[in-house]
Amino acid sequence: MSAKARILIADDSRIVRATIAQHIRDRFDVREAADGEAAWQAMLLDSSIRVVITDLTMPKVDGFELISRARASKIQRLREMPLIVLSAADEQAECERAATLGATDFVNKGVNAAELVKRLEVLLKLASTREALADSRAALESSRTVDPDTDLLVLPFFDRQVDKLISFSRRNLTDVAVVCIRVELSMPDAEAWEGETEQRLRLVARSLAAAIRMEDLASRSDRHEFCIATQSDGVASVLRFAARLRKILENVDAAGGGVEVWTCIGVASLSEDMRLNAEQLRQISQKRAQQAQSGRSRRIVLGAADAGGAAGNGQSRADEGSMDVNLALTLIRSGRAAEVVPHLPRLVHQLRPLMALVRQQKELELSKKETVVHGNLPGVSRPLDQRP
């Protein structure tokens, strides 16, 4: 047998509460509150309450405030909960105010049992239908993997797939990078394009979907923002990948004729911190893309950008961990040596063991050459197996 639906009766009159409870107790489970504050706490803490019957005039918190709190709540259950107001025949103005605040229905304090039960059953049936529709909508959203408007993965599914990619990379000691691209559309006559911005962004999204490889993952993470996840062979390959995407998206036809596309790009790699999950990795790349956009920078912002440098002129502070040798070499090859200069002392310190090893190998090679040369000079002893 199914449990009875719980009804909360809020009224400062014990007689009124007892009368209503007597009317409905056979069909519903009843909970009572003697003032508006007690009713509000019950609504917050007792998720089994399905309908509230409330008086408008109560101590501490009146019925108007109770309705306002429920409709303004961050809890969806409270925002949508049926609220029935107990009213008298001479309270027309009060009822209109309660309706404006969000009251669901009104019953006269002298209502008979049959009518009250019928009202409650109708409201409960409507609430159940709405909840079922909401559950179906949520299930549909969670099962959907691709946005039909952009041909890109929906963001929750994108994060789940990137988490799988991260797990694979940890097991196989490879790297994963997330590239975040923020898009700006430049139009000669912006007013003429009013209402078409979203359509233009969808064209850009489809260009991105067509440009990535089958093994890459892409999603529209915000209205003007896209995230792409890819397995990485190092900083240089990620920079080339991001630069290729920029070239494709900034093609004059990506958003349709007459519209220029500008991109601001941020990159985050799993190798920066192997403990990162998909959402954290994406958020780091988003932050870096936003840094590039706020600084009006055309460069692709990597980990070095977090060192606090000015994105516009490419200078950065040589903070601990903000630059490594691979990144430095990549930046130098791409003509961005100025960004490496502040980090030279730390890079030299990193390279000292390698330089010491190089010197050691050179000294060893020189010593071998000297041994060979001296061994062929007159008067110099030769090994026993070479003597006549």
C-alpha positions, 0 to 999 in steps of 0.5 A, spaced: 500 500 500 502 506 498 504 511 503 499 517 504 501 524 501 503 529 507 499 535 508 502 541 512 497 545 516 499 552 518 494 556 522 495 559 529 488 557 531 488 550 534 481 549 533 482 551 525 488 546 525 484 540 528 478 541 524 481 541 517 486 535 520 479 531 521 476 533 514 483 530 511 486 525 515 483 519 512 486 520 505 492 524 507 498 524 512 497 531 516 503 535 519 501 541 523 504 548 525 502 554 529 505 559 526 509 561 519 516 560 522 514 553 524 511 552 518 517 554 514 522 550 518 517 544 516 517 545 509 525 546 509 526 540 513 521 535 511 521 533 503 515 529 504 510 535 505 507 535 498 501 541 499 501 546 504 494 549 507 496 556 510 492 562 514 494 569 512 494 572 519 499 568 523 505 570 528 512 571 527 511 569 519 505 571 516 502 567 510 504 572 505 511 572 507 511 564 507 508 564 500 514 569 498 519 565 501 517 559 498 516 562 491 523 565 492 527 559 494 533 556 491 530 549 492 525 547 486 521 543 491 519 549 494 518 553 488 513 549 485 509 546 492 502 547 491 500 553 497 493 553 499 490 559 502 485 559 508 481 565 507 474 568 509 469 571 505 471 578 506 478 577 505 478 579 497 484 584 497 488 579 501 487 573 496 489 578 490 495 579 494 496 572 495 495 570 488 500 575 486 505 572 490 504 565 488 498 562 492 496 556 488 489 556 490 484 558 496 479 555 500 474 558 505 475 556 512 468 553 512 469 548 506 466 542 507 471 535 507 469 532 501 470 539 497 477 540 500 479 533 499 477 533 492 481 540 491 487 536 494 487 530 490 487 535 484 493 539 486 497 532 488 495 529 481 498 536 477 504 536 482 505 529 480 504 530 473 509 536 473 514 532 477 514 526 472 515 531 466 521 534 469 524 527 471 523 525 463 526 532 461 532 531 465 533 523 463 532 526 456 538 531 457 542 526 461 542 521 455 543 526 450 550 526 447 550 531 441 547 538 440 544 537 434 545 545 433 552 545 433 554 537 432 558 538 438 558 534 444 554 536 450 558 539 456 556 533 461 558 528 456 564 531 454 567 531 461 565 524 462 569 522 456 575 526 457 575 523 464 575 516 460 581 519 456 585 522 462 584 515 466 587 512 459 593 517 459 594 515 467 595 508 465 599 509 459 603 515 461 601 519 456 598 526 456 591 530 455 590 537 453 584 541 453 584 547 448 579 552 450 577 557 444 573 564 446 570 566 439 569 574 438 565 576 431 567 582 428 561 585 423 562 591 419 555 593 421 553 590 427 546 592 427 545 589 420 546 582 424 542 583 429 538 577 431 543 573 427 549 572 432 547 565 435 546 562 427 553 565 426 556 562 432 553 555 430 556 556 423 563 556 427 561 550 431 560 546 425 566 548 422 570 546 429 566 539 429 568 538 422 575 540 423 577 536 429 579 528 428 575 522 430 579 521 436 578 528 439 573 531 443 569 538 442 564 541 446 560 548 446 562 550 453 559 557 453 555 561 448 562 564 445 566 558 448 568 552 445 573 546 449 577 541 445 580 535 448 586 531 445 591 526 447 598 530 447 605 529 445 608 535 448 607 542 448 609 543 441 604 539 438 599 542 442 601 549 440 600 546 433 594 543 434 591 550 437 594 554 431 591 549 426 584 550 429 585 558 430 586 558 422 580 554 421 575 558 425 578 565 423 577 563 416 573 568 412 567 563 411 567 560 418 561 564 420 558 566 413 560 572 409 562 578 411 563 576 418 570 576 421 572 571 427 577 572 432 579 567 437 582 567 444 585 561 446 587 557 453 591 551 454 591 546 460 595 539 460 594 533 465 602 533 465 601 540 469 598 536 475 596 529 474 591 529 479 586 534 475 579 531 473 576 533 466 572 539 469 578 542 473 582 541 466 577 544 462 576 550 467 583 551 467 583 552 460 577 556 460 581 561 465 587 562 461 582 563 454 579 569 458 586 571 460 587 572 453 581 575 451 581 580 457 588 582 455 586 582 448 592 577 446 593 573 440 598 568 443 596 562 446 596 562 453 599 556 456 601 555 464 606 560 463 601 565 463 599 564 470 605 567 472 602 574 472 605 576 466 601 581 461 598 578 456 598 583 451 606 584 451 608 577 452 612 578 458 611 574 464 614 574 471 619 568 472 615 564 478 617 557 480 614 552 476 611 557 470 616 555 465 620 549 463 625 547 458 620 544 453 616 550 453 622 555 453 624 551 446 617 551 443 616 559 445 623 560 442 622 556 435 615 560 434 619 567 435 617 568 442 623 568 445 622 575 449 617 570 454 623 566 455 628 571 457 625 572 465 626 565 466 633 564 464 636 564 471 631 558 473 632 554 466 640 555 467 639 552 473 635 546 471 640 545 465 646 545 470 646 537 471 645 536 463 651 541 462 655 538 467 654 531 463 656 534 457 663 537 459 664 530 462 663 526 456 667 531 452 673 530 457 672 523 457 672 523 449 679 528 449 682 523 454 681 517 449 684 521 443 690 523 447 691 516 449 691 514 442 696 519 440 701 518 445 700 510 444 703 511 437 709 516 439 716 513 439 719 511 446 712 510 449 710 503 451 704 500 447 700 494 450 703 487 451 699 484 445 702 490 440 709 489 442 713 485 437 
